[in-house]
Amino acid sequence: MTKLLRAKEVQIVYKDDNGNEKTWQEAKGLVNEENENQRFSIVGVGYKVAQHEEVNEMVEESIKELGLNHNTNIITMDDGARIRIKVDFNDVKFRIDETDIVLRVNYDNSYNCTTGLRLIVEGIHGRTVFILPDNIGQYYHRHTKGLNLKDLIKKLEKGIETFKTKAKATFEKFLATSMTNNSALAWLDDLITKAEKDESKSKHVPIKYLKLIRIKVNKEGVNTVWDLYKCISEVLTQEIESVDTRKTHATKLNTALNKMIKEKKNTLSESQTMSRSDMQDGQPSLSLVEGRRYW
């Protein structure tokens, strides 16, 4: 296993206006236990360090409590200041349109204040990662609370239930929403146009990724929103190494997809309302189309 760094708390000393050394009482520093020159962050006095090794041990213990078969992989980021523990539960899965989606739970922890102890639920198929919206796939634990096994078990149980219910329902909604290839390309073209016109680049997914998604859609074809979502997930997984960047862009596209589905439902509802208004005296009006009657 990759060696995990340990953080050490140190006092922060500064000089006042008269050149006298003072200790900062309201804060403390976090440094590498083996190399104090590697400084991680400055935190409040109430901050409780969650050591990477302890988090990993507690994650394994929480999974053991639930008796789940799993594979674990740990990646380090920011020169060891941050870790992501990726746990794949191969027996926890569901099928969407001939595709088996397996549960992956990510545990993030950091010494540099980039994240607290965070649990993120995702779906995977092979190498492709299907990222869920934050409101159904992310649970957060502040460092001021310290580590708690029971709390971690509850979060894992909630994550599994979320995957089986809300994640599955989201993907099934994508599958149930029909979409032509032309409409998918038009949707992507609209996103590209908005990104080109808007100076605030942070609001948009970078154009280079949108164009790669467009190429994939044009090549493979789309019949449902699920097909489009798969193309999006495959491109982002392949092209973006940073887990944070990938999640940021996937979340933006998830939001845009759900907005499109909602607008499509509203348009359909308005169309049905207009059709009912054409009825006179309780009888539907009849029209001829290619020699057939319909209402």
NUVEXSE-441693 format. One record per residue: residue number from 1; chain; x, y, z of N, C-alpha, C in turn. Coordinates in steps of 0.001 Angstrom, whole numbers. Example, Ala and Ser with C-alpha at 12.3 -4.5 7.8 and 13.67 -1.06 7.14 Angstrom:
BEGIN
ATOM   num   chaine    n_east   n_north      n_up   ca_east   ca_north     ca_up    c_east   c_north      c_up
ATOM     1        A     13190     -5690      7800     12300      -4500      7800     13200     -3300      7800
ATOM     2        A     12850     -2250      7080     13670      -1060      7140     12900        30      7870
This chain:
BEGIN
ATOM   num   chaine    n_east   n_north      n_up   ca_east   ca_north     ca_up    c_east   c_north      c_up
ATOM     1        A       830     -1198         0         0          0         0       869      1254         0
ATOM     2        A       410      2298      -695      1120       3570      -731      1292      4124       684
ATOM     3        A      2515      4603       987      2747       5181      2304      1948      6478      2439
ATOM     4        A      1185      6580      3510       342       7748      3739      1016      8690      4733
ATOM     5        A      1081      9956      4376      1693      10950      5259       834     11170      6502
ATOM     6        A      1520     11567      7563       837      11938      8799      1046     13435      9037
ATOM     7        A         8     14081      9561        85      15509      9844       426     15744     11315
ATOM     8        A      1162     16801     11555      1550      17174     12911      1097     18602     13191
ATOM     9        A       545     18813     14381       116      20159     14772      1305     20934     15344
ATOM    10        A      1452     22198     14931      2527      23038     15452      1968     24415     15813
ATOM    11        A      2626     25066     16742      2239      26424     17090      2704     27397     16009
ATOM    12        A      1936     28461     15837      2303      29497     14871      2867     30687     15640
ATOM    13        A      4117     31005     15361      4801      32097     16048      4994     33257     15078
ATOM    14        A      4742     34468     15554      4914      35658     14726      5523     36767     15573
ATOM    15        A      5959     37822     14919      6527      38970     15629      5546     40140     15593
ATOM    16        A      5361     40768     16748      4466      41922     16812      5184     43173     16307
ATOM    17        A      4520     44308     16412      5072      45562     15890      6382     45958     16562
ATOM    18        A      6609     45450     17765      7836      45773     18505      8935     44731     18304
ATOM    19        A      8649     43747     17445      9660      42723     17177      9669     41589     18168
ATOM    20        A      8668     41547     19059      8589      40475     20046      7865     39260     19470
ATOM    21        A      8379     38076     19769      7749      36859     19281      6476     36563     20060
ATOM    22        A      5432     36236     19342      4136      35918     19938      3627     34588     19364
ATOM    23        A      2812     33911     20143      2166      32686     19661       724     32999     19320
ATOM    24        A       310     32601     18130     -1068      32826     17676     -1988     31853     18422
ATOM    25        A     -2814     32396     19300     -3646      31558     20167     -4895     31030     19457
ATOM    26        A     -5325     31711     18410     -6591      31357     17757     -6425     30327     16634
ATOM    27        A     -5182     29958     16346     -4967      29037     15218     -3732     28176     15466
ATOM    28        A     -3577     27173     14618     -2404      26298     14682     -2050     25869     13258
ATOM    29        A      -842     25370     13100      -399      24945     11782      -395     23437     11665
ATOM    30        A      -559     22940     10431      -432      21514     10146       730     21324      9186
ATOM    31        A      1665     20440      9572      2843      20171      8753      3032     18662      8631
ATOM    32        A      3897     18271      7720      4246      16866      7560      5005     16413      8807
ATOM    33        A      4563     15331      9414      5180      14833     10646      6652     14520     10449
ATOM    34        A      7042     14066      9254      8433      13676      8983      9248     14796      8356
ATOM    35        A      8583     15853      7921      9280      16966      7278      8496     18256      7532
ATOM    36        A      8873     18955      8589      8107      20132      8990      8181     21278      7979
ATOM    37        A      9111     21179      7034      9183      22197      5979      8030     22073      4985
ATOM    38        A      7379     20902      4984      6185      20734      4139      4975     21167      4949
ATOM    39        A      4518     22379      4677      3407      22946      5429      2095     22680      4688
ATOM    40        A      1116     22176      5417      -163      21835      4810     -1161     22994      4874
ATOM    41        A     -1384     23526      6081     -2418      24564      6206     -2376     25190      7601
ATOM    42        A     -3131     26280      7732     -3379      26911      9028     -4842     26701      9355
ATOM    43        A     -5136     26179     10550     -6506      25830     10917     -6848     26422     12287
ATOM    44        A     -8124     26430     12608     -8562      26904     13915     -8183     25936     15020
ATOM    45        A     -8216     26429     16232     -7804      25586     17361     -8770     24424     17590
ATOM    46        A    -10005     24536     17091    -10976      23464     17267    -10880     22363     16217
ATOM    47        A     -9998     22534     15270     -9816      21561     14186     -9195     20275     14729
ATOM    48        A     -9759     19145     14346     -9238      17844     14768     -8680     17108     13553
ATOM    49        A     -7410     16798     13602     -6756      16143     12470     -7288     14725     12307
ATOM    50        A     -7711     14413     11082     -8078      13036     10738     -6926     12478      9915
ATOM    51        A     -6084     11674     10542     -4914      11126      9850     -5370     10187      8725
ATOM    52        A     -4684     10276      7594     -5057       9450      6437     -5131      7966      6795
ATOM    53        A     -4128      7505      7514     -4068       6088      7885     -5267      5698      8746
ATOM    54        A     -5638      6571      9677     -6773       6282     10556     -8087      6279      9777
ATOM    55        A     -8202      7197      8820     -9405       7228      7986     -9519      5934      7184
ATOM    56        A     -8409      5498      6597     -8425       4269      5810     -8807      3070      6665
ATOM    57        A     -8240      2994      7881     -8571       1878      8778    -10035      1895      9164
ATOM    58        A    -10589      3092      9398    -11988       3195      9791    -12919      2871      8625
ATOM    59        A    -12518      3255      7420    -13301       2911      6231    -13389      1392      6100
ATOM    60        A    -12236       723      6228    -12222       -738      6120    -13059     -1382      7223
ATOM    61        A    -12996      -825      8417    -13766      -1377      9540    -15269     -1191      9316
ATOM    62        A    -15666       -39      8770    -17090        214      8522    -17634      -746      7463
ATOM    63        A    -16820     -1032      6451    -17236      -1967      5394    -17333     -3385      5964
ATOM    64        A    -16359     -3722      6823    -16361      -5047      7452    -17606     -5240      8293
ATOM    65        A    -18037     -4177      8985    -19248      -4242      9813    -20473     -4602      8973
ATOM    66        A    -20488     -4148      7726    -21634      -4416      6850    -21450     -5701      6046
ATOM    67        A    -20281     -6327      6144    -20033      -7599      5479    -20098     -7531      3970
ATOM    68        A    -19533     -6469      3384    -19635      -6264      1944    -18342     -6646      1224
ATOM    69        A    -18480     -7342        95    -17346      -7673      -747    -16906     -6407     -1484
ATOM    70        A    -15611     -6135     -1513    -15159      -4874     -2108    -13708     -4926     -2536
ATOM    71        A    -13332     -3983     -3396    -11942      -3754     -3793    -11591     -2308     -3470
ATOM    72        A    -10413     -2099     -2868    -10024       -754     -2447     -8748      -306     -3156
ATOM    73        A     -8747       946     -3565     -7570       1545     -4180     -7397      2954     -3609
ATOM    74        A     -6194      3287     -3165     -5937       4606     -2573     -5049      5414     -3503
ATOM    75        A     -5479      6638     -3804     -4645       7540     -4585     -4324      8765     -3733
ATOM    76        A     -3108      9281     -3891     -2689      10470     -3146     -2653     11667     -4082
ATOM    77        A     -2948     12842     -3541     -2958      14081     -4314     -2280     15178     -3504
ATOM    78        A     -1945     16262     -4187     -1350      17437     -3534      -139     17053     -2688
ATOM    79        A       758     16264     -3294      1997      15835     -2602      1705     15125     -1292
ATOM    80        A       625     14348     -1269       301      13551       -87      -595     14231       918
ATOM    81        A      -905     15519       686     -1757      16250      1638     -3202     15782      1566
ATOM    82        A     -3550     15157       473     -4930      14715       286     -4946     13300      -267
ATOM    83        A     -5938     12523       149     -6101      11168      -392     -7540     10955      -851
ATOM    84        A     -7690     10019     -1766     -9012       9508     -2131     -8956      7993     -2038
ATOM    85        A     -9845      7439     -1210     -9962       5984     -1071    -11134      5545     -1948
ATOM    86        A    -10822      4825     -3009    -11862       4371     -3945    -12240      2933     -3606
ATOM    87        A    -13518      2739     -3285    -14003       1409     -2904    -15083       970     -3887
ATOM    88        A    -14822      -120     -4602    -15792       -663     -5553    -16512     -1850     -4919
ATOM    89        A    -17845     -1771     -4907    -18673      -2855     -4363    -19280     -3619     -5543
ATOM    90        A    -18582     -4650     -5988    -18964      -5338     -7225    -20299     -6074     -7139
ATOM    91        A    -20753     -6362     -5913    -22030      -7060     -5756    -23209     -6097     -5635
ATOM    92        A    -22922     -4809     -5522    -23988      -3808     -5426    -24084     -3119     -6785
ATOM    93        A    -25093     -3475     -7569    -25182      -2955     -8931    -26619     -3031     -9429
ATOM    94        A    -26870     -2340    -10518    -28143      -2452    -11218    -27871     -2326    -12715
ATOM    95        A    -28853     -2691    -13506    -28669      -2690    -14967    -29536     -1628    -15612
ATOM    96        A    -28923      -862    -16506    -29627        124    -17306    -29320      -148    -18769
ATOM    97        A    -30323      -581    -19502    -30179       -786    -20951    -28940     -1613    -21300
ATOM    98        A    -28863     -2812    -20753    -27775      -3757    -21022    -26432     -3336    -20412
ATOM    99        A    -26426     -2305    -19587    -25181      -1846    -18956    -25261     -2047    -17449
ATOM   100        A    -24335     -2819    -16894    -24274      -3012    -15445    -23544     -1831    -14805
ATOM   101        A    -24226     -1162    -13888    -23640        -26    -13171    -23300      -489    -11762
ATOM   102        A    -22011      -459    -11425    -21510       -938    -10138    -21287       255     -9202
ATOM   103        A    -21562        46     -7922    -21386       1099     -6923    -19904      1337     -6622
ATOM   104        A    -19506      2608     -6696    -18208       3032     -6185    -18441      4106     -5131
ATOM   105        A    -17790      3945     -3986    -17842       4961     -2940    -16434      5515     -2762
ATOM   106        A    -16306      6834     -2897    -15025       7505     -2699    -15008      8192     -1335
ATOM   107        A    -13916      8027      -622    -13717       8738       641    -12564      9716       446
ATOM   108        A    -12823     10998       610    -11789      12022       495    -11384     12510      1881
ATOM   109        A    -10092     12759      2052     -9610      13358      3298     -8404     14225      2964
ATOM   110        A     -8218     15315      3721     -7092      16197      3422     -6545     16858      4680
ATOM   111        A     -5283     17296      4571     -4651      18117      5595     -4578     19580      5162
ATOM   112        A     -4854     19847      3882     -4682      21207      3350     -5999     21958      3168
ATOM   113        A     -7043     21474      3831     -8351      22145      3855     -9059     22171      2495
ATOM   114        A     -8631     21324      1559     -9354      21236       290    -10655     20461       457
ATOM   115        A    -10734     19637      1489    -11968      18899      1763    -11940     18395      3204
ATOM   116        A    -13139     18203      3770    -13237      17479      5028    -13284     16001      4676
ATOM   117        A    -13710     15173      5597    -13908      13763      5282    -15205     13666      4493
ATOM   118        A    -15078     13398      3202    -16206      13446      2282    -16443     12077      1667
ATOM   119        A    -17701     11671      1597    -18080      10411       978    -18864     10726      -288
ATOM   120        A    -18388     10215     -1416    -19018      10496     -2712    -19441      9188     -3357
ATOM   121        A    -20716      9123     -3761    -21265       7928     -4400    -21226      8106     -5913
ATOM   122        A    -20691      7122     -6608    -20643       7126     -8071    -21055      5760     -8601
ATOM   123        A    -21315      5719     -9893    -21522       4451    -10583    -20373      4243    -11546
ATOM   124        A    -19967      2997    -11755    -18907       2723    -12721    -19319      1565    -13625
ATOM   125        A    -18807      1599    -14834    -18940        483    -15775    -17611       387    -16506
ATOM   126        A    -16838      -666    -16178    -15486       -736    -16725    -14676       431    -16187
ATOM   127        A    -14096      1214    -17104    -13308       2375    -16704    -14131      3654    -16651
ATOM   128        A    -15364      3579    -17102    -16194       4781    -17160    -16823      5083    -15812
ATOM   129        A    -16736      6362    -15398    -17308       6811    -14138    -18563      7626    -14418
ATOM   130        A    -19668      7256    -13775    -20922       7990    -13890    -21106      8817    -12621
ATOM   131        A    -20906     10120    -12749    -20965      11003    -11586    -22387     11474    -11345
ATOM   132        A    -22794     11452    -10079    -24153      11838     -9695    -24188     13278     -9214
ATOM   133        A    -25360     13905     -9268    -25493      15252     -8692    -25155     15245     -7207
ATOM   134        A    -24604     16358     -6699    -24194      16434     -5293    -25329     16164     -4324
ATOM   135        A    -26547     16590     -4702    -27661      16469     -3751    -28073     15026     -3502
ATOM   136        A    -27639     14089     -4354    -27983      12692     -4084    -26747     11808     -3937
ATOM   137        A    -25561     12367     -4138    -24396      11496     -4128    -23230     11937     -3270
ATOM   138        A    -23434     12890     -2345    -22309      13377     -1552    -22711     13609      -103
ATOM   139        A    -21856     13148       808    -22082      13334      2244    -20791     13853      2856
ATOM   140        A    -20917     14808      3771    -19753      15537      4278    -19628     15397      5798
ATOM   141        A    -18393     15317      6258    -18120      15206      7692    -17030     16211      8039
ATOM   142        A    -17344     17181      8882    -16387      18233      9209    -15292     17722     10148
ATOM   143        A    -14101     18275      9972    -12964      17868     10804    -13106     18320     12256
ATOM   144        A    -13969     19283     12513    -14159      19727     13893    -14882     18675     14729
ATOM   145        A    -15507     17693     14066    -16271      16667     14783    -15434     15452     15142
ATOM   146        A    -14288     15260     14495    -13483      14075     14753    -14068     12843     14066
ATOM   147        A    -13306     11736     14109    -13735      10509     13455    -14694      9726     14348
ATOM   148        A    -15691      9117     13709    -16684       8348     14450    -17131      7178     13589
ATOM   149        A    -16868      5956     14050    -17155       4756     13265    -18642      4624     12971
ATOM   150        A    -19491      4819     13990    -20933       4663     13784    -21454      5647     12741
ATOM   151        A    -20929      6876     12782    -21352       7885     11823    -20919      7493     10415
ATOM   152        A    -19712      6946     10293    -19210       6527      8984    -20039      5363      8428
ATOM   153        A    -20432      4434      9298    -21273       3311      8867    -22619      3817      8372
ATOM   154        A    -23201      4771      9105    -24494       5337      8698    -24397      6024      7344
ATOM   155        A    -23298      6754      7116    -23106       7441      5839    -22948      6441      4708
ATOM   156        A    -22236      5343      4969    -22070       4303      3953    -23401      3643      3633
ATOM   157        A    -24165      3320      4666    -25490       2714      4455    -26390      3647      3651
ATOM   158        A    -26331      4946      3966    -27133       5922      3232    -26672      6011      1784
ATOM   159        A    -25346      5948      1586    -24801       5994       228    -25248      4807      -604
ATOM   160        A    -25260      3616       -11    -25700       2411      -720    -27176      2514     -1080
ATOM   161        A    -27991      2972      -134    -29424       3121      -387    -29677      4168     -1467
ATOM   162        A    -28913      5251     -1426    -29033       6298     -2439    -28722      5749     -3819
ATOM   163        A    -27679      4947     -3904    -27287       4346     -5187    -28391      3444     -5729
ATOM   164        A    -28960      2621     -4846    -29983       1660     -5277    -31303      2322     -5666
ATOM   165        A    -31565      3493     -5103    -32859       4142     -5339    -32730      5392     -6217
ATOM   166        A    -32153      6446     -5672    -32116       7718     -6389    -31215      7690     -7621
ATOM   167        A    -30056      7044     -7496    -29168       6960     -8664    -29824      6143     -9771
ATOM   168        A    -30401      5007     -9396    -31079       4163    -10386    -32237      4918    -11023
ATOM   169        A    -33013      5639    -10210    -34158       6398    -10735    -33694      7486    -11703
ATOM   170        A    -32567      8133    -11393    -32028       9163    -12275    -31638      8581    -13620
ATOM   171        A    -30946      7447    -13608    -30519       6821    -14856    -31718      6284    -15646
ATOM   172        A    -32712      5741    -14925    -33916       5249    -15598    -34685      6396    -16259
ATOM   173        A    -34661      7568    -15616    -35294       8756    -16201    -34585      9139    -17491
ATOM   174        A    -33260      9070    -17478    -32493       9357    -18693    -32850      8369    -19804
ATOM   175        A    -32980      7082    -19435    -33288       6052    -20423    -34697      6214    -20990
ATOM   176        A    -35619      6673    -20148    -37020       6800    -20568    -37274      8051    -21409
ATOM   177        A    -36295      8943    -21468    -36475      10189    -22221    -35853     10043    -23602
ATOM   178        A    -36701      9980    -24613    -36212       9799    -25982    -35500     11053    -26477
ATOM   179        A    -34574     10847    -27374    -33806      11965    -27935    -33221     11538    -29272
ATOM   180        A    -33364     12373    -30273    -32773      12065    -31570    -31321     12512    -31595
ATOM   181        A    -30592     11978    -32551    -29198      12367    -32695    -29074     13860    -32987
ATOM   182        A    -29962     14358    -33842    -29919      15776    -34199    -30199     16682    -33001
ATOM   183        A    -31146     16259    -32152    -31472      17086    -30984    -30320     17081    -29975
ATOM   184        A    -29613     15943    -29861    -28450      15875    -28970    -27340     16794    -29477
ATOM   185        A    -27106     16768    -30784    -26081      17632    -31371    -26456     19104    -31227
ATOM   186        A    -27755     19406    -31399    -28227      20789    -31258    -28050     21271    -29817
ATOM   187        A    -28308     20376    -28848    -28135      20707    -27432    -26676     21024    -27122
ATOM   188        A    -25776     20218    -27662    -24342      20453    -27457    -23889     21730    -28163
ATOM   189        A    -24408     21962    -29369    -24066      23185    -30099    -24502     24426    -29324
ATOM   190        A    -25657     24321    -28660    -26145      25445    -27862    -25213     25708    -26682
ATOM   191        A    -24740     24639    -26025    -23798      24795    -24916    -22484     25406    -25394
ATOM   192        A    -22031     24974    -26570    -20790      25505    -27131    -20931     26989    -27449
ATOM   193        A    -22066     27356    -28057    -22314      28761    -28403    -22347     29639    -27161
ATOM   194        A    -23032     29168    -26113    -23103      29934    -24864    -21719     30089    -24239
ATOM   195        A    -20920     29041    -24293    -19572      29097    -23722    -18682     30058    -24503
ATOM   196        A    -18878     30120    -25821    -18081      31013    -26657    -18433     32478    -26417
ATOM   197        A    -19703     32745    -26147    -20167      34125    -25996    -19942     34678    -24594
ATOM   198        A    -19977     33811    -23591    -19896      34254    -22197    -18445     34375    -21756
ATOM   199        A    -18073     35538    -21251    -16701      35753    -20785    -16415     35024    -19475
ATOM   200        A    -17472     34710    -18719    -17306      34010    -17442    -17142     32516    -17710
ATOM   201        A    -15930     32098    -18005    -15661      30720    -18398    -15980     29703    -17301
ATOM   202        A    -15950     30160    -16032    -16174      29241    -14922    -17587     28664    -14914
ATOM   203        A    -18509     29331    -15596    -19897      28857    -15627    -20083     27675    -16576
ATOM   204        A    -19136     27474    -17474    -19332      26527    -18566    -18297     25406    -18552
ATOM   205        A    -18678     24299    -19156    -17735      23216    -19406    -16822     23675    -20549
ATOM   206        A    -15514     23474    -20450    -14614      23904    -21520    -15047     23387    -22888
ATOM   207        A    -14931     24235    -23885    -15406      23918    -25234    -14738     22666    -25800
ATOM   208        A    -13464     22457    -25459    -12759      21294    -26023    -13431     19985    -25614
ATOM   209        A    -13978     19919    -24393    -14663      18705    -23957    -16029     18574    -24630
ATOM   210        A    -16724     19692    -24770    -18025      19666    -25449    -17874     19205    -26891
ATOM   211        A    -16814     19639    -27549    -16600      19232    -28946    -16246     17749    -29040
ATOM   212        A    -15488     17244    -28064    -15168      15814    -28051    -16431     14978    -27815
ATOM   213        A    -17301     15464    -26929    -18584      14778    -26689    -19418     14793    -27969
ATOM   214        A    -19405     15921    -28668    -20152      16049    -29925    -19663     15045    -30964
ATOM   215        A    -18345     14895    -31061    -17774      13929    -32003    -18223     12513    -31664
ATOM   216        A    -18210     12188    -30376    -18609      10835    -29944    -20094     10586    -30218
ATOM   217        A    -20934     11582    -29924    -22379      11453    -30188    -22626     11257    -31680
ATOM   218        A    -21949     12033    -32488    -22126      11949    -33941    -21674     10599    -34485
ATOM   219        A    -20665     10018    -33842    -20122       8734    -34277    -20991      7559    -33833
ATOM   220        A    -21431      7587    -32569    -22125       6428    -31998    -23640      6503    -32116
ATOM   221        A    -24187      7712    -32231    -25636       7853    -32347    -26328      7861    -30997
ATOM   222        A    -27453      8553    -30933    -28208       8726    -29693    -29688      8476    -29933
ATOM   223        A    -30312      7695    -29053    -31763       7475    -29103    -32467      7949    -27835
ATOM   224        A    -31689      8081    -26754    -32241       8511    -25472    -31252      9449    -24786
ATOM   225        A    -31704     10112    -23722    -30810      10948    -22926    -29740     10082    -22264
ATOM   226        A    -30096      8832    -21950    -29110       7910    -21378    -27940      7704    -22334
ATOM   227        A    -28199      7577    -23625    -27124       7431    -24610    -26213      8661    -24591
ATOM   228        A    -26818      9834    -24502    -26038      11076    -24438    -25217     11128    -23156
ATOM   229        A    -25840     10738    -22044    -25164      10754    -20751    -23964      9806    -20746
ATOM   230        A    -24099      8656    -21380    -22977       7714    -21481    -21824      8324    -22266
ATOM   231        A    -22147      8994    -23364    -21104       9660    -24158    -20381     10714    -23326
ATOM   232        A    -21147     11488    -22571    -20565      12521    -21701    -19624     11886    -20679
ATOM   233        A    -20108     10831    -20016    -19326      10181    -18953    -18050      9549    -19494
ATOM   234        A    -18148      8924    -20661    -16977       8273    -21249    -15904      9289    -21627
ATOM   235        A    -16317     10422    -22195    -15352      11445    -22601    -14687     12074    -21381
ATOM   236        A    -15482     12447    -20375    -14913      13091    -19190    -13984     12149    -18429
ATOM   237        A    -14356     10867    -18352    -13500       9890    -17675    -12170      9742    -18399
ATOM   238        A    -12228      9698    -19722    -11023       9480    -20524    -10127     10706    -20577
ATOM   239        A    -10725     11884    -20617     -9951      13098    -20885     -9474     13841    -19636
ATOM   240        A    -10148     13665    -18496     -9829      14475    -17313     -9298     13591    -16191
ATOM   241        A     -8071     13837    -15795     -7447      13043    -14734     -7847     13536    -13352
ATOM   242        A     -7964     14854    -13184     -8301      15423    -11884     -9720     15044    -11478
ATOM   243        A     -9869     14428    -10302    -11187      13988     -9852    -12098     15187     -9580
ATOM   244        A    -11515     16275     -9082    -12322      17461     -8782    -12809     18135    -10061
ATOM   245        A    -11909     18282    -11031    -12275      18917    -12299    -13331     18107    -13030
ATOM   246        A    -13147     16787    -13027    -14112      15911    -13700    -15489     16029    -13058
ATOM   247        A    -15506     16051    -11727    -16781      16156    -11020    -17448     17505    -11286
ATOM   248        A    -16648     18564    -11312    -17189      19904    -11564    -17888     19973    -12916
ATOM   249        A    -17229     19472    -13958    -17802      19542    -15297    -18984     18578    -15460
ATOM   250        A    -18871     17394    -14849    -19978      16432    -14929    -21223     16979    -14240
ATOM   251        A    -21032     17666    -13116    -22159      18247    -12380    -22868     19307    -13223
ATOM   252        A    -22094     20142    -13917    -22686      21163    -14786    -23516     20523    -15898
ATOM   253        A    -23003     19456    -16494    -23731      18796    -17581    -24932     18022    -17051
ATOM   254        A    -24821     17448    -15841    -25977      16797    -15208    -27108     17797    -15008
ATOM   255        A    -26753     18984    -14527    -27744      20041    -14308    -28407     20436    -15617
ATOM   256        A    -27608     20583    -16671    -28143      20951    -17980    -29042     19856    -18542
ATOM   257        A    -28669     18594    -18331    -29499      17475    -18807    -30854     17463    -18113
ATOM   258        A    -30843     17616    -16794    -32104      17606    -16047    -32983     18803    -16404
ATOM   259        A    -32369     19945    -16699    -33111      21117    -17139    -33771     20848    -18482
ATOM   260        A    -33031     20187    -19377    -33573      19857    -20691    -34754     18898    -20574
ATOM   261        A    -34636     17889    -19698    -35727      16923    -19508    -36966     17624    -18958
ATOM   262        A    -36761     18527    -18000    -37876      19270    -17412    -38565     20131    -18464
ATOM   263        A    -37791     20811    -19285    -38363      21653    -20336    -39121     20809    -21349
ATOM   264        A    -38602     19621    -21627    -39264      18726    -22573    -40615     18274    -22028
ATOM   265        A    -40662     17983    -20723    -41931      17576    -20100    -42925     18724    -20112
ATOM   266        A    -42452     19934    -19833    -43334      21100    -19837    -43906     21358    -21221
ATOM   267        A    -43066     21182    -22250    -43525      21365    -23624    -44585     20341    -23980
ATOM   268        A    -44361     19079    -23551    -45329      18026    -23806    -46633     18304    -23090
ATOM   269        A    -46542     18780    -21838    -47736      19094    -21062    -48538     20217    -21709
ATOM   270        A    -47850     21249    -22211    -48520      22353    -22883    -49201     21874    -24161
ATOM   271        A    -48532     20960    -24870    -49091      20416    -26102    -50366     19639    -25824
ATOM   272        A    -50351     18847    -24744    -51541      18073    -24380    -52677     18986    -23959
ATOM   273        A    -52340     20093    -23256    -53353      21064    -22842    -54003     21717    -24052
ATOM   274        A    -53206     22056    -25048    -53726      22665    -26271    -54615     21691    -27025
ATOM   275        A    -54247     20421    -27029    -55052      19408    -27716    -56424     19279    -27075
ATOM   276        A    -56466     19332    -25731    -57757      19227    -25043    -58626     20445    -25319
ATOM   277        A    -57980     21620    -25501    -58765      22829    -25757    -59416     22804    -27127
ATOM   278        A    -58948     21916    -28029    -59541      21808    -29365    -60853     21039    -29358
ATOM   279        A    -61154     20371    -28248    -62372      19570    -28172    -63602     20472    -28016
ATOM   280        A    -64642     20166    -28706    -65874      20959    -28661    -67030     20079    -28201
ATOM   281        A    -67808     20622    -27208    -68975      19909    -26686    -68623     18490    -26252
ATOM   282        A    -67415     18336    -25691    -67033      17018    -25176    -66629     16056    -26256
ATOM   283        A    -66620     16462    -27531    -66238      15574    -28616    -64918     16032    -29213
ATOM   284        A    -64021     15125    -29498    -62748      15517    -30089    -62934     15935    -31541
ATOM   285        A    -62181     16971    -31935    -62215      17360    -33334    -61419     16348    -34138
ATOM   286        A    -61828     16054    -35359    -61170      15053    -36189    -60406     15745    -37306
ATOM   287        A    -59270     15173    -37645    -58488      15698    -38751    -58070     14541    -39637
ATOM   288        A    -57791     14840    -40888    -57341      13829    -41823    -55838     13975    -42052
ATOM   289        A    -55109     12901    -41837    -53682      12876    -42127    -53393     11612    -42901
ATOM   290        A    -52958     11784    -44139    -52667      10651    -45008    -53825      9671    -45043
ATOM   291        A    -55051     10220    -45141    -56242       9388    -45296    -56712      8714    -44034
ATOM   292        A    -56095      9041    -42853    -56503       8406    -41599    -57030      9457    -40649
ATOM   293        A    -57970      9048    -39817    -58489       9944    -38780    -57710      9738    -37481
ATOM   294        A    -57455     10831    -36756    -56824      10693    -35443    -57323     11802    -34547
ATOM   295        A    -57207     11567    -33242    -57512      12625    -32271    -56662     12426    -31033
